[in-house]
Amino acid sequence: MTSALAGYLPTIEPRPLPRAIPRPSYDDDEPLVQTPWRLPRHERPTGQRLIQRLLTITAAEHGVSVAEMLGTNRAPHVVRARDHVAALLRWSTSLSLPTLGSILNRDHTSVMCAIRRHERAINGEKPEGK
């Protein structure tokens, strides 16, 4: 019976399996995130890897350790590094100020002040109170 119907039934070719989507590589040469501050706040990344990377890169740029940046040291070069990383974390993630404060071992108002200080330094304005 199957041989009589063989000419009438269409042959069904098996479909190829879908190819897996290649996972992105996180080499040190390529940026982890492309201009995240251009994304709306709710679409910005919040991953631990991004936070750790921003901390280590900023510490290396300013010549301080991550422990110094997160510690209580108030030396001007450490404060500038801390202000810089606070601003970077705020601009490139969707984390709230209290969350940023807990990452940097500071209060959320201290993070606000650090971001404001960094923005003034970028714009070439005088620091508050001077």
Backbone as a chain_set.jsonl record, in Angstrom:
{"seq": "MTSALAGYLPTIEPRPLPRAIPRPSYDDDEPLVQTPWRLPRHERPTGQRLIQRLLTITAAEHGVSVAEMLGTNRAPHVVRARDHVAALLRWSTSLSLPTLGSILNRDHTSVMCAIRRHERAINGEKPEGK", "coords": {"N": [[0.817, -1.187, 0.0], [1.946, 1.256, 0.722], [3.783, 1.566, -1.311], [2.169, 2.072, -3.539], [1.18, 4.595, -3.012], [3.399, 6.134, -3.023], [4.203, 7.673, -5.264], [2.351, 9.687, -5.295], [2.468, 11.191, -2.969], [4.06, 14.076, -1.627], [7.557, 14.545, -1.353], [9.142, 15.086, 1.677], [11.515, 17.168, 2.772], [13.864, 17.22, 5.369], [14.013, 20.003, 7.562], [16.709, 22.266, 7.988], [18.408, 22.571, 11.088], [17.992, 25.392, 13.213], [20.582, 27.812, 13.349], [22.685, 28.419, 16.091], [22.628, 31.432, 17.948], [25.409, 33.432, 17.925], [27.339, 33.924, 20.845], [28.253, 36.97, 22.391], [31.647, 38.025, 22.518], [33.744, 38.885, 25.213], [36.192, 40.396, 25.046], [39.087, 42.213, 26.116], [39.747, 44.126, 24.318], [37.561, 45.121, 22.927], [34.837, 47.407, 23.532], [32.705, 47.023, 26.375], [30.117, 47.998, 26.537], [28.343, 49.925, 24.252], [28.244, 53.3, 24.214], [26.333, 53.699, 26.585], [24.978, 55.763, 27.915], [23.387, 56.995, 26.127], [21.179, 55.51, 25.911], [17.766, 55.073, 27.049], [17.061, 55.452, 30.581], [15.846, 53.147, 31.735], [16.68, 51.123, 30.057], [19.37, 50.785, 30.332], [22.382, 48.985, 31.108], [22.984, 46.967, 34.069], [24.816, 45.269, 35.118], [27.059, 43.311, 37.183], [29.556, 42.884, 36.093], [30.025, 45.083, 34.412], [30.034, 47.141, 36.321], [32.227, 46.418, 37.95], [34.233, 46.571, 36.045], [34.213, 49.296, 35.328], [34.983, 50.387, 37.772], [37.626, 49.332, 38.092], [38.951, 50.286, 35.786], [38.72, 53.068, 36.064], [40.067, 53.438, 38.473], [42.646, 52.653, 37.7], [43.203, 54.621, 35.76], [43.41, 56.897, 37.342], [45.441, 56.272, 39.027], [45.082, 55.036, 41.512], [44.034, 52.548, 43.931], [41.242, 50.246, 43.791], [40.295, 49.671, 46.307], [41.168, 51.919, 47.74], [39.605, 53.857, 46.483], [37.051, 53.089, 47.271], [37.27, 53.344, 49.935], [37.84, 55.343, 52.935], [39.561, 57.386, 52.421], [40.463, 60.763, 51.956], [42.087, 62.16, 50.283], [42.939, 64.488, 47.707], [43.439, 63.413, 45.059], [42.294, 60.883, 45.254], [39.666, 61.506, 45.837], [38.93, 62.778, 43.457], [39.053, 60.576, 41.708], [37.04, 58.983, 42.83], [34.811, 60.656, 42.46], [34.758, 60.68, 39.679], [34.229, 57.95, 39.024], [31.742, 57.683, 40.224], [30.174, 59.413, 38.669], [30.469, 58.153, 36.154], [29.247, 55.654, 36.66], [26.651, 56.496, 37.203], [25.906, 57.686, 34.769], [26.132, 55.568, 32.954], [24.668, 53.367, 33.787], [21.537, 52.0, 34.98], [21.177, 52.251, 37.628], [19.975, 53.227, 40.838], [20.467, 56.161, 42.94], [20.733, 55.488, 45.76], [21.561, 52.802, 45.447], [23.945, 53.107, 44.026], [25.314, 54.467, 45.997], [25.592, 52.436, 47.914], [27.298, 50.719, 46.545], [29.589, 52.29, 46.349], [30.172, 52.67, 48.983], [29.022, 54.892, 50.265], [26.713, 57.527, 51.185], [23.591, 58.272, 49.51], [23.326, 60.992, 49.02], [25.93, 61.861, 49.102], [26.879, 60.701, 46.79], [25.387, 62.127, 44.92], [26.509, 64.679, 45.3], [29.152, 64.122, 44.546], [28.836, 63.54, 41.816], [27.907, 66.004, 40.901], [30.16, 67.598, 41.519], [32.025, 66.432, 39.773], [30.877, 67.009, 37.271], [31.073, 69.789, 37.312], [33.846, 70.031, 37.292], [34.404, 68.995, 34.782], [33.204, 70.916, 33.143], [34.809, 73.052, 33.654], [34.272, 74.797, 35.697], [34.464, 76.645, 38.818], [35.087, 74.996, 41.945], [32.562, 74.4, 44.487], [32.185, 76.845, 47.059], [34.637, 78.083, 46.798]], "CA": [[0.0, 0.0, 0.0], [2.801, 2.423, 0.741], [4.439, 1.718, -2.605], [1.208, 2.635, -4.471], [1.002, 6.012, -2.702], [4.702, 6.79, -3.045], [4.282, 8.648, -6.345], [1.377, 10.757, -5.093], [2.809, 12.003, -1.797], [5.265, 14.897, -1.834], [8.672, 14.185, -0.472], [9.384, 16.136, 2.66], [12.921, 17.284, 3.146], [13.983, 17.73, 6.739], [14.497, 21.376, 7.647], [17.96, 22.376, 8.758], [18.237, 23.118, 12.43], [18.418, 26.803, 13.27], [21.914, 28.008, 13.896], [22.702, 29.106, 17.378], [23.061, 32.823, 17.903], [26.731, 33.472, 18.556], [27.421, 34.72, 22.059], [29.274, 38.008, 22.238], [32.886, 37.801, 23.255], [34.067, 40.02, 26.058], [37.63, 40.629, 25.043], [39.445, 43.51, 26.659], [39.956, 45.077, 23.235], [36.316, 45.744, 22.501], [34.102, 47.976, 24.655], [31.654, 46.17, 26.911], [28.842, 48.609, 26.202], [28.501, 51.046, 23.344], [27.588, 54.53, 24.659], [25.097, 53.372, 27.289], [24.25, 56.931, 28.391], [22.423, 57.414, 25.105], [19.99, 54.689, 26.08], [16.894, 55.509, 28.146], [17.527, 54.923, 31.864], [15.344, 51.802, 32.028], [17.311, 50.156, 29.166], [20.802, 50.741, 30.566], [22.807, 47.765, 31.793], [23.251, 47.092, 35.496], [25.546, 44.067, 35.493], [28.221, 43.342, 38.053], [30.767, 42.942, 35.273], [30.189, 46.47, 33.992], [30.383, 47.927, 37.501], [33.609, 46.083, 38.322], [35.131, 47.06, 35.003], [34.316, 50.747, 35.462], [35.778, 50.654, 38.974], [39.043, 49.032, 37.874], [39.505, 51.177, 34.758], [38.831, 54.413, 36.633], [41.153, 53.404, 39.462], [43.917, 52.617, 36.972], [43.408, 55.921, 35.123], [43.759, 57.9, 38.347], [46.588, 55.82, 39.785], [44.706, 54.608, 42.866], [43.459, 51.208, 43.938], [39.794, 50.207, 43.978], [40.073, 49.732, 47.752], [41.304, 53.329, 48.131], [38.448, 54.582, 45.971], [35.872, 52.718, 48.04], [37.57, 53.55, 51.344], [37.539, 56.633, 53.548], [40.641, 58.31, 52.096], [39.954, 62.012, 51.399], [43.131, 62.844, 49.513], [42.311, 65.053, 46.501], [43.482, 62.542, 43.881], [41.347, 59.787, 45.482], [38.322, 62.089, 45.729], [38.65, 62.961, 42.022], [38.774, 59.252, 41.138], [35.735, 58.569, 43.339], [33.81, 61.463, 41.756], [34.726, 60.219, 38.291], [33.538, 56.662, 38.923], [30.332, 57.905, 40.571], [29.525, 59.975, 37.486], [30.414, 57.114, 35.12], [28.228, 54.664, 37.025], [25.331, 57.116, 37.062], [25.608, 57.916, 33.361], [26.149, 54.373, 32.114], [23.816, 52.301, 34.305], [20.209, 52.429, 35.413], [21.143, 52.09, 39.074], [19.518, 54.382, 41.608], [21.495, 56.784, 43.764], [21.035, 54.668, 46.934], [22.319, 51.62, 45.039], [25.315, 53.574, 43.755], [25.909, 54.752, 47.295], [26.003, 51.191, 48.568], [28.454, 50.203, 45.805], [30.746, 53.138, 46.646], [30.247, 52.816, 50.447], [28.669, 56.273, 50.566], [25.298, 57.855, 51.213], [23.167, 58.69, 48.166], [23.58, 62.42, 48.856], [27.359, 61.994, 48.789], [27.009, 60.353, 45.37], [24.874, 63.286, 44.176], [27.511, 65.732, 45.404], [30.308, 63.701, 43.744], [28.489, 63.701, 40.402], [27.869, 67.449, 40.662], [31.553, 68.059, 41.519], [32.675, 65.957, 38.548], [30.335, 67.777, 36.147], [31.681, 71.119, 37.372], [35.245, 69.91, 36.872], [34.401, 68.811, 33.319], [32.836, 72.19, 32.511], [35.812, 74.063, 33.974], [33.765, 75.743, 36.691], [35.143, 76.615, 40.114], [34.408, 74.173, 42.938], [31.708, 75.123, 45.427], [32.803, 77.378, 48.248], [35.975, 78.631, 46.555]], "C": [[0.859, 1.248, 0.0], [3.49, 2.633, -0.604], [3.494, 2.312, -3.632], [1.036, 4.126, -4.25], [2.299, 6.806, -2.836], [4.796, 7.856, -4.122], [3.383, 9.837, -6.121], [1.722, 11.68, -3.921], [4.063, 12.823, -2.069], [6.359, 14.426, -0.883], [8.969, 15.376, 0.433], [10.85, 16.087, 3.053], [12.991, 17.788, 4.585], [14.571, 19.143, 6.727], [15.813, 21.413, 8.409], [17.662, 22.996, 10.126], [18.678, 24.575, 12.447], [19.795, 26.906, 13.902], [21.814, 28.759, 15.206], [23.197, 30.531, 17.191], [24.417, 32.894, 18.595], [26.72, 34.381, 19.774], [28.493, 35.781, 21.871], [30.506, 37.668, 23.055], [33.191, 39.061, 24.05], [35.575, 40.162, 26.181], [37.903, 42.011, 25.618], [39.62, 44.559, 25.577], [38.676, 45.803, 22.853], [35.562, 46.289, 23.703], [32.971, 47.054, 25.085], [30.286, 46.698, 26.504], [29.119, 49.795, 25.297], [27.641, 52.212, 23.816], [26.274, 54.287, 25.394], [24.316, 54.588, 27.742], [23.295, 57.484, 27.344], [21.139, 56.599, 25.172], [19.087, 55.307, 27.135], [17.308, 54.818, 29.437], [17.078, 53.498, 32.117], [15.972, 50.733, 31.137], [18.815, 50.031, 29.395], [21.178, 49.475, 31.322], [23.081, 48.028, 33.27], [24.142, 45.965, 35.994], [26.761, 44.307, 36.369], [29.506, 43.501, 37.263], [31.06, 44.371, 34.825], [30.639, 47.335, 35.164], [31.841, 47.677, 37.888], [34.599, 46.637, 37.312], [35.306, 48.575, 35.089], [35.149, 51.129, 36.685], [37.271, 50.447, 38.711], [39.68, 49.961, 36.847], [39.701, 52.579, 35.322], [39.958, 54.473, 37.665], [42.513, 53.423, 38.767], [44.216, 53.962, 36.308], [43.897, 56.969, 36.113], [44.935, 57.482, 39.225], [46.295, 55.486, 41.236], [44.175, 53.188, 42.793], [41.942, 51.307, 44.136], [39.471, 50.306, 45.464], [40.205, 51.164, 48.265], [40.084, 54.129, 47.695], [37.201, 54.31, 46.811], [36.065, 52.952, 49.527], [37.231, 54.953, 51.807], [38.592, 57.685, 53.263], [40.062, 59.563, 51.439], [41.037, 62.828, 50.699], [42.53, 63.323, 48.19], [42.324, 64.125, 45.286], [42.523, 61.353, 44.043], [39.915, 60.293, 45.347], [37.961, 62.308, 44.259], [38.325, 61.633, 41.352], [37.393, 58.771, 41.565], [34.608, 59.346, 42.647], [33.637, 60.986, 40.319], [33.943, 58.915, 38.159], [32.064, 56.802, 39.294], [29.571, 58.446, 39.366], [29.404, 58.935, 36.371], [29.334, 56.084, 35.419], [26.826, 55.241, 36.859], [24.947, 57.26, 35.599], [25.453, 56.634, 32.563], [25.336, 53.205, 32.657], [22.463, 52.872, 34.684], [20.066, 52.316, 36.921], [20.704, 53.378, 39.757], [20.662, 54.949, 42.433], [21.76, 55.999, 45.05], [21.833, 53.408, 46.598], [23.759, 51.991, 44.722], [26.034, 53.891, 45.057], [26.372, 53.495, 48.002], [27.193, 50.561, 47.861], [29.718, 50.964, 46.208], [30.953, 53.352, 48.147], [30.007, 54.254, 50.882], [27.154, 56.39, 50.672], [24.888, 58.348, 49.822], [23.389, 60.185, 47.954], [25.053, 62.687, 48.568], [27.618, 61.667, 47.327], [26.512, 61.506, 44.51], [25.902, 64.415, 44.155], [28.742, 65.394, 44.551], [30.035, 63.888, 42.256], [28.48, 65.176, 40.041], [29.286, 68.022, 40.599], [32.267, 67.664, 40.228], [32.169, 66.739, 37.335], [30.904, 69.191, 36.132], [33.133, 71.077, 36.91], [35.335, 69.75, 35.359], [34.139, 70.142, 32.62], [33.808, 73.31, 32.832], [35.334, 75.092, 34.976], [34.55, 75.607, 37.982], [34.378, 75.673, 41.053], [33.569, 75.03, 43.873], [32.51, 75.63, 46.603], [34.189, 77.944, 48.038], [35.918, 79.78, 45.599]], "O": [[0.518, 2.22, -0.674], [3.752, 3.772, -0.99], [3.958, 3.005, -4.537], [0.773, 4.859, -5.203], [2.279, 8.035, -2.765], [5.437, 8.882, -3.89], [3.617, 10.9, -6.696], [1.299, 12.836, -3.901], [5.017, 12.327, -2.668], [6.099, 13.975, 0.232], [9.034, 16.521, -0.016], [11.344, 15.096, 3.59], [12.246, 18.691, 4.964], [15.504, 19.436, 5.98], [16.001, 20.666, 9.37], [16.773, 23.835, 10.271], [19.635, 24.944, 11.767], [20.127, 26.195, 14.851], [20.957, 29.623, 15.388], [24.078, 30.794, 16.373], [24.551, 32.457, 19.738], [26.159, 35.477, 19.738], [29.529, 35.518, 21.26], [30.414, 37.098, 24.142], [32.919, 40.172, 23.596], [36.147, 40.062, 27.266], [37.03, 42.879, 25.6], [39.642, 45.754, 25.871], [38.713, 46.98, 22.493], [35.629, 45.708, 24.786], [32.355, 46.385, 24.255], [29.395, 45.92, 26.164], [30.033, 50.58, 25.554], [26.414, 52.107, 23.812], [25.209, 54.632, 24.881], [23.105, 54.488, 27.942], [22.478, 58.353, 27.649], [20.134, 56.958, 24.56], [19.574, 55.997, 28.031], [17.85, 53.713, 29.399], [17.846, 52.705, 32.661], [15.82, 49.545, 31.42], [19.472, 49.244, 28.714], [20.375, 48.951, 32.094], [23.369, 49.155, 33.673], [24.21, 45.734, 37.201], [27.402, 45.357, 36.308], [30.438, 44.172, 37.707], [32.208, 44.814, 34.855], [31.531, 48.17, 35.013], [32.596, 48.62, 38.126], [35.673, 47.114, 37.678], [36.418, 49.081, 34.94], [35.929, 52.081, 36.638], [38.087, 51.295, 39.071], [40.826, 50.379, 37.017], [40.733, 53.206, 35.085], [40.71, 55.446, 37.717], [43.424, 54.129, 39.198], [45.367, 54.397, 36.296], [44.705, 57.831, 35.764], [45.377, 58.253, 40.076], [47.162, 55.636, 42.097], [43.897, 52.683, 41.705], [41.432, 52.33, 44.593], [38.492, 50.948, 45.846], [39.438, 51.581, 49.133], [39.587, 54.975, 48.439], [36.39, 55.209, 47.032], [35.128, 52.779, 50.306], [36.449, 55.663, 51.175], [38.522, 58.782, 53.817], [39.277, 59.47, 50.495], [40.91, 64.043, 50.545], [41.693, 62.629, 47.611], [41.335, 64.052, 44.557], [41.992, 60.865, 43.045], [39.053, 59.598, 44.809], [36.826, 62.058, 43.854], [37.421, 61.564, 40.518], [36.654, 58.213, 40.755], [33.579, 58.771, 42.292], [32.52, 60.898, 39.809], [33.089, 58.789, 37.281], [31.221, 56.105, 38.73], [28.462, 58.0, 39.072], [28.364, 58.841, 35.718], [28.589, 55.687, 34.523], [25.914, 54.539, 36.421], [23.806, 56.991, 35.222], [24.71, 56.613, 31.581], [25.317, 52.142, 32.037], [22.273, 54.088, 34.704], [18.949, 52.287, 37.438], [21.024, 54.478, 39.306], [21.697, 54.305, 42.605], [22.925, 55.847, 45.418], [22.689, 52.993, 47.379], [24.687, 51.277, 45.102], [27.225, 53.613, 45.2], [27.434, 53.488, 48.624], [28.024, 49.928, 48.512], [30.781, 50.369, 46.387], [31.819, 54.132, 48.543], [30.7, 54.771, 51.757], [26.414, 55.479, 50.302], [25.734, 58.791, 49.046], [23.619, 60.613, 46.822], [25.383, 63.641, 47.864], [28.475, 62.282, 46.693], [27.126, 61.837, 43.495], [26.135, 65.032, 43.115], [29.31, 66.276, 43.908], [30.907, 64.345, 41.517], [28.989, 65.561, 38.988], [29.585, 68.839, 39.728], [33.018, 68.455, 39.657], [32.959, 67.095, 36.461], [31.187, 69.735, 35.065], [33.595, 71.983, 36.217], [36.233, 70.304, 34.725], [34.781, 70.457, 31.618], [33.646, 74.421, 32.327], [35.935, 76.16, 35.095], [35.214, 74.598, 38.22], [33.155, 75.568, 40.961], [33.822, 76.224, 44.038], [33.407, 74.946, 47.095], [34.867, 78.263, 49.015], [36.952, 80.366, 45.277]]}, "num_chains": 1, "name": "protein.A"}
